[in-house]
Structure formats: C-alpha cells, structure tokens
Amino acid sequence: MLTTVEKIIFILAALTSVGFTYHGFKTIVDSIRKGRPAPELKDIPGSLVKAGVAVLFQQTIFKARKVLSAIHMGLFFGLITYAFVNLTDALEGLIPGFDLVYGGKNIPFKFLPAGVINTFNLIADVMSGILLFAIIVMFVRRFITKDKALTFRDNILLNPKVLAGAQARDSLIVDVFVVMHVGARLLSQAYRLNEGPDPFMPIASFLNSMVGSSEVGVHVAWWVSLGWVMFIIPYLSRSKHTHFFMSPINLGLAKQNPRGQLDPAVPLKVIEGTRFDPGAKHVHDLAWTRVLDAYACVQCNRCQDVCPANFYQRPLSPSALEVNKRYLLKEATFGSHPEKLLLPLTETVISPEAVWSCTTCYACVRVCPVGNEPMADIVDIRRRMLIDGYEIDSGVQNALQSLATNGNWMSKGKRLRGKWAKEMEFPVKDATAEPVDHLWFVGDTASFDERVIPNTKMVARIFNQAGLDFGIMYKEESNAGNDVRRVGEEGLFEQLVEQNMAAFGKSQFQRIVTTDPHSFNTLKNEYPQFGGQWEVKHYTVTLLRLFEEGKLTVKNKLSNYKVTFHDPCYLGRYNGGFTAPRKLLELLGVEFHEMPRNCENSFCCGAGGGQIWMGKVAPGERPAENRIKEALTTFESNASDKKQLFIVTCPKDMIMYSDAVKTTGNEGRIEVRDIIQLIAEAVGVEEPAVAEAVAA
C-alpha cells in the first residue's frame, strides 16, 4: 500500500519512536536503581509469571469499584488486542497486497486459513467498539461529571505540576489518542470494503455504508492510526500512564514477606562503601521497589477511598503520596532538575501532619491493584523524622517515654501488670516460674485499662473452666512493640523485643496466645526476625478449638441478641483471621449481620499507628463513629426487637467503639461487647459477685 518513500519515512519514524521510548524507560530504570536495596526477592521468574496471569485476567482490580473495574477490563483487553492489530496494520502498509478484509482472500500468497483471519477481524472490530465506549466513559467521568474520587482535598500536599493540571492533561492526551487511533483504524477498514459489508467486521461495515470505499481514505486513515502510535509510545514513559508497562513488573516484584512484617529500618544487604541511615528523608532513601511504586501507580485514588485518616479530613492521601513521588521523579529526570531529589520528602511528597495521621491499617496496600505500599513509605519517613529530632505529638512522646521506662504506654509500674491476675478467685500461673502449655501474652490495654480488665478476667475464667494450662509473665512482660515500630521508633522496638525475648527465655511453654491483635501480629510476623520462633494464636482461635474439642459447651443459646462484628485490622486484613470469630458467633446462636465493610475491607477504628496515643483530636467524624453508624444502618435494614450488640475482639476496639457510641449519642441503641462476654453468658461462667448474688 505504501510507496517506497512512505515506507522509508515510516521505518525512520518507527525507529525514532523506539529510540525515544528506550531513552524514556532507561531513564526510569536508572532512577529506580538509585533506591536503597530491598529485602531479597525469591523466585522472581515465578513471581513475574503469577503477576502476568493476574494482570491478564485483571484479578487485582475488582477489590473495589466493580462497574468501573469491568469497564477498565474492556479497556485493557482492547489495548492488548490493538497490539496485534497494529502489527497487522503495519504489515498491510509494508507488504503489497497484504489485506485481511474478507478473510484475507485478496492476499497474493498463502497466509492463514480464512477462518482464523475472520475470527481475528471480528475480535478486532468488536474490541474497537469496546475500546471507544470505555474511553468515552473514562473521559466523561474525569472531565464532564468530574468524579470527586479523582480529586484531592485542599489540605493535602500536591506537586505544583499536579495542581496545574498535569494529571488531567495526561489523561486527555491518552483519551484523544485512543479515539483518534481506534477511530482512524475503523475508518481505514471501512474504506477497504469495496465489495460490500464483511460480516466479520460489523462496525467497519456500518461505517462503510456511510463513507463508502476510498483508496485515499485508506491511506490517510492508516497514517493517522499508526502515526498516533509512534507518538504515544515514547510519550507514555513521560506521563502518568507509565503504569501500562510498570504495574505488571511491580506486581511481580511485590513484597513476599508477611503483610504484618515491616522492612528493616536499615537495609540488611550491605553495599561496600555505602552507609545507610535509618528511614527515608529523600526519595531515593526508599527501597528501589518503592521507587518503582511511583511509576506503577495508576493514580486511581482507590487507596484514598479506603484511608481512615483521609475520611477523617486529615491531610493524608496515600494516592497523593505516590502521585507526588511520580512527578518529583519526573522533574528530577526528564525535567533536568536533579537538585529536587535532595529536597525532604516532607516538603515534596507528604506533609509532616499527614505522616502522623496514618493508622497503619494496611487498607491502602490491600486495595491497590498494582501492589504499591504507601504505608511503608510513611513508616520510613517517620523513622527518619524521629532521628532528625522532629517534635512529635506530646501524647506520643509521653507514651514512648513510658514504654522505655515501664515497658507499657500507660505510665504504670511493671509490678502492676499482673495485678488483675492476683485478684482472681483461682491462681494464675507465672510462666516464668513454672511450665505452662499456653503462654498468654496479655498486652498493655488488657492488663491496665479498667474498662478492659473485666474482659481480661473473663478470658482467664473461660480458660480455667476449659482446663487450659495457661500462665502469664506478670512483670516480665513488656509491650510487644507493634505500634512502637509503626510510629518509627525502631530503637525502642528492638529494646522491647530484647526485654520480651529475655522473658520468653525464662519461660517454658508450647505456644503463645494473645489478647491484642497488635501484639499477635508482631509476635507472629516480626519476632521471628529476632529469633522468636513460636506458634502464636489469637484468643478467638484458642476459644474455638476449646469448643471443637468439647472442653467448652454452649448451655444457653443467645438468640435474643442481634449482633454485628468488627474485623480488627491486625487480626483480619494483616493476618487473615476472619473465620474464628464468626464461627464462635455461629456457635453461640446469635442473629448475625455483616456490615458492608467486612473482612479484608473492614474499616479501621482509628487507633493504630500510634493514633490512640495522640493528644489532639481533629474536628470531624472519627472513623470509629462512622463505623458505629454503619452498624446501626445494618441493623435498621434487618429490623427486630432484639438487643443490638457491636462485637469486638481487640482491647483497643473496645475503647474506641465504646467512646464512639457515647460521642454519637447512641447509648441505649447499641452496646459494644467483647466476644468473651457472649461466650461467658453462653457457657454459664459469671463473675464471682454475680454468681454469689444468684446463689443467695
């Protein structure tokens, strides 16, 4: 179809496009490689294959926004189809007589069976329509209806380029490309149909009925279609749409260690002649895998949708963090401003207030379709801020000082940790003095907070009635350090680990059972980094086993209660502990209703990441208050006269949600209870004073 001169021009243009594309992606790779060493990745080829399958079948995008995800799937498969379409179109231009219309019957040499060519034509034609539909929906969403999910609040730090509309510009260019490219290609095919409609090209045949056949039209449309391709491919490396290529790689190189295990503050891999300070002050202080995150980011804001701090009107957007990283890196590389790489992340990527707003709930990481870890960036930034002497919230500072001095965050003497146990009507073993099967790691809140201690005592009574051989470490137990590490105090975390490891060394036990999901997480996932290899269970798992073994039996079915259950972040989203609490509630015979946000998609109470220690409370509806309202709405859609209970399995949840019931004015409508209270009622275990009163 093309003349010799046109072929030369096309080949030169294609080579130029390839050259600019190579330069663009080489620049990106060079930037990524400047990041710190990341934790060692195993079986990278296997991981990349799994990621390829996940991307091919769009497995990661349906965690949220189901309808939009389906439209995105159409867009994705349309673009994949067009990779092959563009190849055949190039061959049609370069090889005389190479024409696939009408099953390729006019090709002067044997190519493929007509059935194969017709199938290809049908797929290409239909996918063209799907592509156009999908891109129009995306255009309308961003530019016509202006979906708020794609925007950022005014109190969130944004790169000047983003504020000036760089994201919208990139989106508009790609939208125009798809419309022009696909539209021109459809016209090119329509102009070829000089023998009437082709049943395997319905859209092109429809267009042919309006525009007719035209050799000149074929020629012009072909150049417009492929000309756009040669422009857009190198442009992608310089736009927000780099994710087309980088997100599959990012998924393949995603974190392999447990969700609940943070990366070390300093890389374990030592590079000769290189000294690493803990945490991250500049963008290339981040692990190279998290520099890659910026290029893989789709900028869809799904992480922002699920962020409790963002909901609470705090200046944190996990999406903005990645977007700002992306534009900072672009300015420092393509924009020839390398000096910007030396600016602190707290000036260019995320504000200090936003850094300290994160609850470390992991929702942003879980929902990300490309495997980004903005939460890990925040923890690394916190680490460096503390080292550099940043003046943190006074409540956090007081908690850390108490942890360093007393081994707990509540300013209580170490000897008071086991006070509740000494008040029990039966002896609670000291695991540091005599062997036990189950070492119960009670935790700070369950040991010291008067609002939670009744639940702690009830757990002990249930364990005792079931004949469980258990004990605690009394004054030898220290805070496990989960939240200390996520605040960024790595040195204090290691101090607490050392203290607990010494206490564990004095104790003889088979397994550990925990009350607090935060303690459960760090003992299970992070203490192994320090030599702590044990079986660690949450108390709900232990209780379920006691029922299954017949050591606990339900005497009173609790059918008079209508309940919902809140999945704690560190039990559920981090560690997959969804089954045991629900099976226990089923055994108890309650009327159970799930809230819309449950299991992996549970909404954080707002206590994690040191937030429970914060002295200042920002105005606005808190996450816990919103969650109580969600529970009440769930109950309203399942109306009955039964007592309404909000069930928790975390001491911090007990505090946060009990307070939220009061601050929302819902006392009398809903009551927060630990699951142990229901179990005690069902198996017939009462507090001594109650039992004596009943007997009298």
N, C-alpha and C positions, 0 to 999 in steps of 0.2 A: 504493500500500500504506500509506504513512504518512498520518496525519491532518494537517490544516493546522498544528496546534500542533506536532506532531512535526517537520514539515518546517522550521518556523521554528527550532526547537531544534537540528535537525541542521545547518542552514545557519550558525547562530550558532556552534555548536561547531566546524564546519569552518573558519570564518573565524578563530576564536580559535586553532585549531591552526596555521593558516597564519601568523598573527601571531607566535606563539611560535617557529615554525620560522624565519621570516625573521629575527627577533631573534637566534636562536642562530647561524645561519650568517653573518649580518652581523658578529657578534662575532668569529667565526673569521676571516673575511676581513680585518677590521681588524687582528687580531693578526698575520696572515701579512704584511700590507703593512708592518708595522713592521720586518721583517727587512731586511738590507742588500740593495743592488742585486745581482742575479745576472748572470752572463755573458749576453750578448744571445742571445735565442732567435729562430731564423728559422722562417718559415712555420708559425706557431703553429696556424692553422686546419688545415693538412695534418697536423701532428703530433697534434692532437686527434682527427682522423678516424682516423688509424692506431691511436691508443690506444683509441678506441671499438671498432674492429674487434677489437683484441687482447683487450679486456675481454669483448666479446660472445661471442667464441669461446674465452674462457678460455685464451688461448695462453701466458700467463706463469706459470700456477700449476703446470704439470706438470714443472717443473725438479726437483722433489723430491716425496716423499710421494705417489706415483701413485694409490694407492687412495683416500686422503683427498681428493686433488685431484678425483677423479671424483665423490666424494660432494659436495664443495663445488660442483662444476659443477651437480649436480642441485639443490642449494640455490639457486644463483644463478638458474638458469632458472625455478625455481619462483617466486622472488620477482619476476622480470621478468613472468612470466605473471600473477601476482596484481596487478600494477599495472593491467593491463587488466580483470582480474576485479573489482577494487574499483570501477572506473569503471562497469562494467555493473551491479554491485550497487547503487551509488548511484542510477543511473537507474531501477532496479527499485523503489526506495523512493520516488523523487520523482515518477515518471510513472505514473499509474493504468493498470493493465493491461499494463505492460511486464514480461514474464516470459519468460525464454529456455528454460524446460524444454519438452520435446517439440518441439524445433526452433523454438520461438517461435510455435507455431500459435495461441496464445491472445492474441497481441498485436493490439489492435484497429486497427492501422494497418500498412501495408507497411513492413517494416524491412530485413531482409536475407533472401536465399534460405535455406530450411531447411537446406540442405547446409552453408552457411557457419556457421550457428548451431550445428548439430550438431557440426561439427569443433571449434568453439571450446569447446563444452561438454565434449567428450571430452578435449581438451588440458587444460582447467581441472581436470577431475576426476582425471585421471592425475597431473598435476603436484601436485595436493593430496596425493596419497599419497606421491609422491617427496619433497615438502617435509617431511612429517611424519616419514618414515623418516630423512631426512638430519639433521633437527634432533634426533631422538632419539639418533642415533649421536654427534652432537657433544655432547649432554648427557651421555651415558654416558662418553664419552672424558674430559670435564673433571671430572665430579662422582662417577662410580662407579669407573671404573678409574684415574682420576687420572693420566693420561699424564704422565710425567716431562718430556716435550718441552715441556710448557706451564708448567713451573716454572723458578725461578731458584735457583742455589746461594746459600748463606748469606753467602758472601763478596762478593756483588755488591750494590752500592748500589741501593736501591729507594726510590721515593717512599713516604712513610708511608701514603698512600691505597692504594697497591698492596699494601703489607704488611698493611693492614687488610682486604683482600679486595675492593677496588673492581672489579678485572677480573672476578672470579667473579660479583659482583653484577650487573654489566652483562650478562654472558653469560646469567645466569639469567633476567633480565628479558626479554631478547630471545627466549630459548628458550620461556618461558611465553607471550610474545606470539604466536609462530608457532603453537604448539599451540592456544591459545585462538582465535586469528584463523582459522586454517585449519579447526580442528575445528568452530567455530561456523558457518563458511561451508558446510561439508559438511552439517551438520545442517539449516541453512536450506534447502539444495537438497533434502535428503531429505524434509523436511516438505512441500515443494511438490508432490511426486509423488503427486497424488491420483488419477491414472488408471493407477497401476501402474508397473512399472520403466521407465526410459528407457534403452535400450541404449547411448546415448552418454554415460551418467552411471553407470558400473558401481559405483563406490564409494558414491555417493549412493543408488543403487537398493538396494544391500546394506543400508545404514543404514535405508532406508525400510522394509525388511522387518522391522526390529526396532522402530522407533519409530512407524511409520505416518505419516499426514498430519495436519497441525495448523496452522491459521492463526495461532494464538497462538505456536506454536513457531517458525514462520517469522519472526514479528515480533520475538520475543525474540532469536533467533539472529542476525538481521540487525543488531540494535543492538549485540549483543556483538561481532560480527565487525568492523563499521566503527567502533565505539567504540574498540576497541583501536588501530585505525589512526590515529585522531585523537590518541590519546595518544602512540603510539610515535614518530611522525614528528618532533615537536619534541624528544622525548627523545633521539633519535639524535644530534643536534648536541651534546649534553651527555654523550655516552657514548663508549666505545671504538669503537662501531660507526659513527662518523663516516666511516669508510673506505668505507661503501656509496656515498657521494657524492664523497668527495675523492680516492679512489685513481684513478679514470679521469682526473681532471684532473691528478693528479700524474704519471701516465704520459705524458700529452700534453705536459707541461712538463718532462719529464726531460732530463737532461744530453745535449747534442748534440755537444759536442767529444769527441775520442777518450777512451777509457777511461783511457789512460795519461797524460792531461794534467790536472794539478791546477788548480783555480781559483786565481787570484792571491791573495796574502795580503791585499791591499787591493783593493776593487772598482775596476775600470777606469772604470766610469761614475761621473762626479763630479757630486754634487748640490750646488748652490750653497749655501755657508754650512755645509756638513757636513764634518767631519773624521773619517776612519776610521782607527783604529789597526789594525795587522795582527792577523789571527787573531780568535778569539772568546773573550770572557770571560763574557758574558751571553747568554741565549738569542736575543735579537734582534740580537746581533752576527753571527749566522749569516745567510747569504743567505736571502732570503724563500722560495726554492724548498725550502730545507732546514728552514724553519719549517713549511712545508706538509707535509713528510715526516711530521711528528709526527701530523698529522690524517689522513694517508693510511694510516698503519701499521695493518696487520691484527692485529698483536700475535700472530702465529702462531709466532714463535721459529724460523723456518726459518734465519734468519741465525745464530742462536746454534748451531744444529746443525752448521754448517759452519765455525765460527770456530776456528782452531787454538789461539788463546790460551784460549778457553773450554774446549776439550778438555784443555788443559794445566793445568786447575784454576786459571787466573789469574782475577782478579776482573772480567773483561771479558765483557759480553754486549751485542752490537750491538742486540739487541732491547730490552734494559733501557734502553739509552740513549734509544731512540725512545719507549718507554713512559713513561719519566721526563719527557721533554720534554712529552709529551702531558698528563700530569697536572699538571706545573708550570704550563703554559699555562692549563689549566682552572682551577686555583686562583687564578691571577692575573687571570682574566677573569670567568668565571661565579662564582667563589668570592669575588670582591671583595677579593683580596689582591694588588694590583699591586706592592707592595713586594717580593714574591718574585721579580719579574723582575730585580731588582738583585742577587740572590744569584749568586755564581760558579757556573758550570756544574759545576765540580769539587766543589761541595758538594751540588748538587741533581740532577744528571743522570748524572755518571760520576765515579768516584773517580780521584785522580791516578795511583794504581798501575795502574788499568785503562787509563787514557790511554796509559801507556807499555808496555802489554802487546800492543798491536796490531802485527801483522806487515805491515799494509797489503797483504794478499794479494788483496783485492777479492772474495773469496768471498761475503761478506755482501751486497755490492751486486749481484753477479751472480745470486744465488739469490732476491733479493727480488721477489715477484710484483707489487709496486706501484711499483718504481723508486726506493726510498729509498737514501740514501747515508750511512749512519752513519760509514763510514770517513773521508769528507771532513770530517765534524764533528770527528772525533778529531784530524785533522791541523791544523785551525784552532785547536782548543783547545791543542795542543802549541805552535803558533806563539805564542799569547799567553802561555802559561806561561813560555816561554824569555825573552820580552821582559820579563815581570814578575819575572824573576830566580829562577825555580823551580830548586831544586838537583837536577839530573838525575843519573842513574846515572854513576858515575865512569868506567866504560868508555866510555860515550857521550861524556862530556866530553873524555876523552883522544883519542878518535877525531876529534872536531870540532876540537880544538886542532891535531892533526897535519894534518888536512885544510887548515886555514887556513894552516899554516906550510909544509907539504911538498907539498900537493896530493894526498895519499893518506892513508888512515886507518891505515896500518900503521907509522907513525913511521919511514919510510925516506927517505933523501935523494933528491932529484929525479933526480940523476945515476944512481942505481941502477935506475931504471925500465927502462932498456934493457939492463941487464947480461946478461940471458938471451940477447938477440939477438946480442951481441958474442961469445958463447960458441958460436954456431952454426958449422957447417962450411962455410957459404956466407954471403955478405954479405946482410944485411937492410937494405934501403934506408931512408934517412932522408927521410921525405916532406916535411920542412921544407926540405930541401936540393936534392931532385931530384923531378921529376914522377913520379907513380905512377897507375895506374888505380884500384887499391883501396887506400884508406887504412884500415889495420887499427887500430881503437881497442881496445887490448888490455885495459885495465881494471886496477884495483889488485890484485885477488886473483890474476889470471893472470900479472901481472908480478912480484909479490913473494913469494907464498907457495910455499915449497919443495915442498909437497905437490901443487901445481897446475902449477908451471913445466914439468915433463916433458910435460904435455898441451899447454901453450903451444908448446913447441918442436916437438912433433909436428904441430900445426896448421901451423906455418911450413914444415916439411918437405913436408907434403902440398901446400900451396900452391905451393911451389917445384917439386916434381915435376910438378905440373899446368901449370907455365908461367904461373902467375898473376902479373901485375905488381902487386906489393904493397909497401907500406912502412909504417913506424910513425913516430910523432913523438918517440920517445925521451923525453928530459927535458922536452920541451914539453907532453906530455900530462899533464892533471890528471884527478882523479876527475870523472866526468860529473855527479855531484851528485844522482842519483836518490834515494838513501836520505837524503842530507842534507836534501833538500826535504821528505821524508816524516817526518823527525824533527821538522821545524818550523823549521829554521834557514834561513829564506828569504834572509837577507842573505848567508850563506856560499854558498848555492846560486848566487846571482847572481854572486858573486865567482868561483866555479869556472867558471860559464858564460863569464864575461868572459875568463878565462885561456884556456879552450879555444877560444873564438871567435878570440882573437888567434893561437893556434897554427894553427887551421884557415886563418886568413888568410895565414899564411906558407907554407902547403902548397898544392900543385897536385895535384888528384885528381878522379876522376869519381864515385866513390861511396864510402861508408863500410861496412866490415864489422866487426862486433863479436863478441867472445867472450862477454861477460857480458850476459844478458838485461836486467839492471837498466840498464846503460849503453845498450843497444839501445832500451829504452823511452823514456828521457828524451831521447836524441838524436833519435829519430824523432818524438816527440809534443810535447816541451816546448821544445826548442831553436828550432823554428820561431817561437815567441813572441818570440825574441830575434834573429831574422833568419837563423837557420840552416836553409836550405832545401836538403836533400840527399836522395839515395836512400840509405837505411840498411837494411842486411841483417844478419841473424844468420848466423853462420858455417855453420850447418847448411844454410841456403838456398843459400849460395855453393857449398858442397861438393856439394849435389845437382845444381846447374847444371853443375858440372865433370864429374860422371858423365854427365849427359844429353848434354853436348857431346862426350863421348868423350875428354876430357882426363884422366880417371881411369877405370880399368877394374878390375873385380874379378878377381884372379888366383886367390884362394883363398876358396872358399865356406866360411862359418863355421857349418856345420851342426852342429858339436859344441857349440854354445852354446845354452842356453835363457835368454832374456832377457825382462825387462820394462822399461818406460820410464816415467820420471817427467817429467810436463809442468811446467816451471818456471812460476811464476805470471806473471812479467813477459814471458815468451815466449808462453805459451799463453792463459791467461784474459784477460790485458790486450790482447794483440795478435794472437790467433788463429793463432799459429804451431804448428799441430798436425801438418801434413802432412809437411813436410820430414824431420823426424827419423824418422818411421815409414817413409817411402819409402826412406830410407837403410838402415834396418834390413832392409827387404824385399830391397833390392839385395844386401846382404851375405849373405843366405841363412840367417840365424839362425832358431831356433824362437822365435817371438814370442808373448807372452801379455800381454794388457792386465790391469792391476789394475782392480778395480771402480770406484775413483775415478780417472777419467782425463779428459783434455781439459779442458773447462770446469769439470768437477767435481773436478779434481786437488786433492790435499791439500797444503797449504803445508809446506815444510821447516822453517819457523820462523825463518829468518834475516832476512827483510825488515823494513822499517820501523825499522832500527837495532838489531834484536834480536841480530844477530851481534856487535855491539859491547858488549852488556850484560855487566857483570862478574859479576852474581849470577845463579845458576841456581836456579830454584824447584824444590822436590821434585815428584816425579810423572813419569809417562811423557811424554817430549817428543814433539812432532809427528813429528820425523824417525824416532824409534824406532818409533812406531806405523806409520809408512809402511814401514819395513823389514819389520815383522811382516806387514803386508798383502801385500808382495811374496812373502814366504815362503809364506803361505797360498795365494796364487795359484799358486805353483809346485807346492805339495803336491796341488792339485786337478788338476794336469797332470803327473803323476809321470813321471820319466825319469832316466837316469844322467848326463845332460849337465851341464856346468858351469853354475852359475846366476849370472847377472850382472844387476846393477841399473844401468841405463844412464842417464846424466845428460848434460845439455848446458848446464850452468851451473857456473862455478867454485865458487860458494857451496854449491851442491848437493853438489859433490864433497867438500867439507869436512864439511858437516853429516851426510851419509849415511855417509861413511867412519867418522866418530866414532860414529854410531848403531849401525853393525854391531858395533863393539867394545863399546859400553856395553850392548848387548843380548846379548852373548855369542854372536854368530852368525858369528864369524870361521871360515872353512872351509866354511860353508854357503852363503854368498852374498858376492859381491865387487862393489864399486862401481867402475864404469869410466866414463870419458868416452867418448862415441861416437867420438871421434877415434882412440882406441886400437884399436877394432874396425876402423875404416876403414884404419888403418895396416897392420894384420895382413892385411886382405883385399887391399890393393893391393900389398903386399910392401915397405913402407917400414919400415926398422928404425932404431933409434938407432945411431950410428956404432960404439960399443963392441961392440954385439951383432953388427953386420954384420962387423966385423973378426974377431971370435971365430969366427963361422961360416966366414969365408973361410980362416982359419988351419986 
